[in-house]
Amino acid sequence: MRENSQPEVNAKWAGILNVENIPTWLPVVALALRDGAGRLLLQQRAADKHHGGLWEFPGGKVEVSEKPRLALVREIDEELGLVLDPDRLEPAGFAEEEGARHIVLFLYSANSPNAEPVAMDGQQWGWFQLDEASQLPLAPMDRELLARLSP
């Protein structure tokens, strides 16, 4: 059996699948941030957005050519005024949501004992123990990821 090079394999599948330069999925990043008491920071989605009114881990879309960790640092600064060190972000899992646009949510975790978020977009936010967070009306992927976090 002959080994294929990656370019040969990619070319083979591109021909079969008619691969185009149109994104078929949307990468999104989120943060499971814990304070000194081990509570998680969650925010409530704006009513006029997808899953409006539900609670979620803070984060947002990864822009074209942006690395996920740096996208998360940018999003957390924009949404909550918190400055994160990308080297201190640990991968914590991912979840997928199918629909008009396939969304893949990459969750990172970090600890920040003295974090003082500011609602830059006017959103509600709060610190919650794991059991309290599980009682909130959560966006589906956030609920799935929350269930995987250990206390």
C-alpha positions as a LaTeX table, in Angstrom:
\begin{tabular}{lrrr}
\hline
Residue & $x$ (\AA) & $y$ (\AA) & $z$ (\AA) \\
\hline
Met1 & 0.00 & 0.00 & 0.00 \\
Arg2 & 1.37 & 3.40 & $-1.02$ \\
Glu3 & 1.41 & 6.29 & 1.44 \\
Asn4 & $-0.26$ & 9.43 & 0.15 \\
Ser5 & 1.09 & 12.87 & 0.80 \\
Gln6 & $-1.32$ & 15.30 & 2.45 \\
Pro7 & $-1.59$ & 17.50 & $-0.69$ \\
Glu8 & $-2.47$ & 14.40 & $-2.76$ \\
Val9 & $-5.14$ & 13.36 & $-0.25$ \\
Asn10 & $-6.56$ & 16.89 & $-0.08$ \\
Ala11 & $-6.68$ & 17.14 & $-3.89$ \\
Lys12 & $-8.40$ & 13.75 & $-4.12$ \\
Trp13 & $-11.13$ & 14.70 & $-1.63$ \\
Ala14 & $-11.52$ & 18.21 & $-3.02$ \\
Gly15 & $-12.36$ & 16.70 & $-6.40$ \\
Ile16 & $-14.84$ & 14.23 & $-4.95$ \\
Leu17 & $-16.52$ & 16.61 & $-2.52$ \\
Asn18 & $-16.42$ & 19.75 & $-4.68$ \\
Val19 & $-14.85$ & 21.71 & $-1.82$ \\
Glu20 & $-15.34$ & 25.45 & $-2.10$ \\
Asn21 & $-13.85$ & 28.42 & $-0.30$ \\
Ile22 & $-17.11$ & 29.09 & 1.49 \\
Pro23 & $-17.04$ & 28.55 & 5.25 \\
Thr24 & $-19.38$ & 25.77 & 6.29 \\
Trp25 & $-18.94$ & 26.23 & 10.03 \\
Leu26 & $-18.49$ & 29.07 & 12.46 \\
Pro27 & $-15.76$ & 28.85 & 15.11 \\
Val28 & $-16.74$ & 30.43 & 18.43 \\
Val29 & $-14.70$ & 30.65 & 21.64 \\
Ala30 & $-15.84$ & 30.92 & 25.26 \\
Leu31 & $-14.31$ & 31.16 & 28.70 \\
Ala32 & $-15.00$ & 29.18 & 31.88 \\
Leu33 & $-13.48$ & 31.73 & 34.27 \\
Arg34 & $-13.36$ & 30.85 & 37.98 \\
Asp35 & $-12.91$ & 33.35 & 40.78 \\
Gly36 & $-11.10$ & 32.79 & 44.10 \\
Ala37 & $-14.16$ & 30.98 & 45.51 \\
Gly38 & $-14.31$ & 28.60 & 42.52 \\
Arg39 & $-17.43$ & 30.25 & 41.08 \\
Leu40 & $-17.93$ & 30.48 & 37.31 \\
Leu41 & $-18.53$ & 33.71 & 35.45 \\
Leu42 & $-21.60$ & 33.56 & 33.19 \\
Gln43 & $-23.42$ & 36.24 & 31.23 \\
Gln44 & $-26.92$ & 36.54 & 29.83 \\
Arg45 & $-27.36$ & 36.84 & 26.06 \\
Ala46 & $-29.12$ & 39.91 & 24.71 \\
Ala47 & $-32.81$ & 39.30 & 23.97 \\
Asp48 & $-32.40$ & 40.12 & 20.25 \\
Lys49 & $-29.64$ & 37.52 & 19.64 \\
His50 & $-29.66$ & 33.79 & 18.91 \\
His51 & $-30.60$ & 32.07 & 22.21 \\
Gly52 & $-31.63$ & 35.49 & 23.53 \\
Gly53 & $-32.13$ & 35.70 & 27.30 \\
Leu54 & $-30.23$ & 32.48 & 27.98 \\
Trp55 & $-27.05$ & 32.35 & 30.06 \\
Glu56 & $-23.69$ & 31.47 & 28.56 \\
Phe57 & $-19.97$ & 31.41 & 29.06 \\
Pro58 & $-18.63$ & 34.77 & 27.81 \\
Gly59 & $-16.86$ & 34.81 & 24.45 \\
Gly60 & $-17.62$ & 35.27 & 20.78 \\
Lys61 & $-16.77$ & 34.60 & 17.16 \\
Val62 & $-13.28$ & 33.90 & 15.88 \\
Glu63 & $-12.51$ & 36.36 & 13.08 \\
Val64 & $-10.87$ & 35.22 & 9.81 \\
Ser65 & $-7.13$ & 34.59 & 10.30 \\
Glu66 & $-7.48$ & 34.98 & 14.09 \\
Lys67 & $-6.19$ & 32.32 & 16.48 \\
Pro68 & $-8.84$ & 31.04 & 18.91 \\
Arg69 & $-6.97$ & 32.02 & 22.09 \\
Leu70 & $-6.36$ & 35.54 & 20.82 \\
Ala71 & $-9.98$ & 35.83 & 19.71 \\
Leu72 & $-11.03$ & 34.91 & 23.25 \\
Val73 & $-8.68$ & 37.48 & 24.79 \\
Arg74 & $-10.16$ & 40.13 & 22.45 \\
Glu75 & $-13.78$ & 39.13 & 23.11 \\
Ile76 & $-13.39$ & 39.10 & 26.91 \\
Asp77 & $-11.75$ & 42.51 & 26.83 \\
Glu78 & $-14.53$ & 43.90 & 24.59 \\
Glu79 & $-17.42$ & 42.33 & 26.56 \\
Leu80 & $-16.20$ & 42.43 & 30.15 \\
Gly81 & $-13.15$ & 44.71 & 30.27 \\
Leu82 & $-10.96$ & 41.88 & 31.54 \\
Val83 & $-7.41$ & 41.43 & 30.27 \\
Leu84 & $-6.39$ & 37.78 & 29.90 \\
Asp85 & $-3.01$ & 36.18 & 29.33 \\
Pro86 & $-3.50$ & 33.82 & 26.36 \\
Asp87 & $-0.80$ & 31.50 & 27.73 \\
Arg88 & $-2.90$ & 30.92 & 30.88 \\
Leu89 & $-5.96$ & 29.71 & 28.94 \\
Glu90 & $-6.42$ & 25.94 & 29.10 \\
Pro91 & $-8.54$ & 24.01 & 26.55 \\
Ala92 & $-11.60$ & 22.67 & 28.38 \\
Gly93 & $-13.68$ & 21.08 & 25.61 \\
Phe94 & $-15.86$ & 21.84 & 22.64 \\
Ala95 & $-19.47$ & 21.45 & 21.54 \\
Glu96 & $-21.25$ & 21.63 & 18.20 \\
Glu97 & $-24.61$ & 22.99 & 17.11 \\
Glu98 & $-26.07$ & 22.19 & 13.73 \\
Gly99 & $-28.44$ & 24.54 & 12.00 \\
Ala100 & $-28.38$ & 27.11 & 9.23 \\
Arg101 & $-24.73$ & 27.58 & 10.19 \\
His102 & $-22.77$ & 24.80 & 11.89 \\
Ile103 & $-21.27$ & 26.31 & 15.07 \\
Val104 & $-18.31$ & 24.82 & 16.91 \\
Leu105 & $-17.78$ & 26.29 & 20.39 \\
Phe106 & $-14.28$ & 25.94 & 21.86 \\
Leu107 & $-14.25$ & 26.36 & 25.64 \\
Tyr108 & $-11.13$ & 27.48 & 27.51 \\
Ser109 & $-10.72$ & 27.73 & 31.27 \\
Ala110 & $-8.78$ & 30.08 & 33.51 \\
Asn111 & $-8.65$ & 31.24 & 37.11 \\
Ser112 & $-8.75$ & 34.86 & 38.13 \\
Pro113 & $-9.20$ & 35.30 & 41.89 \\
Asn114 & $-9.60$ & 39.09 & 41.68 \\
Ala115 & $-11.46$ & 39.54 & 38.38 \\
Glu116 & $-13.94$ & 42.42 & 38.39 \\
Pro117 & $-15.95$ & 42.26 & 35.15 \\
Val118 & $-17.66$ & 45.33 & 33.72 \\
Ala119 & $-20.67$ & 44.82 & 31.43 \\
Met120 & $-19.28$ & 46.69 & 28.42 \\
Asp121 & $-22.37$ & 45.84 & 26.33 \\
Gly122 & $-24.86$ & 46.28 & 29.17 \\
Gln123 & $-25.37$ & 42.53 & 29.57 \\
Gln124 & $-26.16$ & 40.87 & 32.88 \\
Trp125 & $-23.42$ & 38.72 & 34.37 \\
Gly126 & $-22.78$ & 36.88 & 37.60 \\
Trp127 & $-20.59$ & 34.46 & 39.52 \\
Phe128 & $-22.18$ & 31.05 & 40.11 \\
Gln129 & $-21.24$ & 27.83 & 41.86 \\
Leu130 & $-21.44$ & 24.85 & 39.51 \\
Asp131 & $-24.75$ & 23.64 & 40.98 \\
Glu132 & $-26.23$ & 27.17 & 40.75 \\
Ala133 & $-25.10$ & 27.50 & 37.14 \\
Ser134 & $-26.75$ & 24.21 & 36.21 \\
Gln135 & $-30.11$ & 25.63 & 37.39 \\
Leu136 & $-29.91$ & 28.64 & 35.04 \\
Pro137 & $-31.61$ & 28.69 & 31.63 \\
Leu138 & $-28.45$ & 28.02 & 29.60 \\
Ala139 & $-27.81$ & 28.03 & 25.87 \\
Pro140 & $-27.67$ & 24.37 & 24.71 \\
Met141 & $-23.93$ & 24.13 & 23.98 \\
Asp142 & $-23.11$ & 25.96 & 27.22 \\
Arg143 & $-25.26$ & 23.47 & 29.18 \\
Glu144 & $-23.43$ & 20.60 & 27.49 \\
Leu145 & $-20.02$ & 22.09 & 28.34 \\
Leu146 & $-21.02$ & 23.00 & 31.89 \\
Ala147 & $-21.94$ & 19.36 & 32.52 \\
Arg148 & $-18.38$ & 18.35 & 31.62 \\
Leu149 & $-16.70$ & 20.74 & 34.05 \\
Ser150 & $-15.58$ & 19.36 & 37.37 \\
Pro151 & $-16.14$ & 21.30 & 40.62 \\
\hline
\end{tabular}
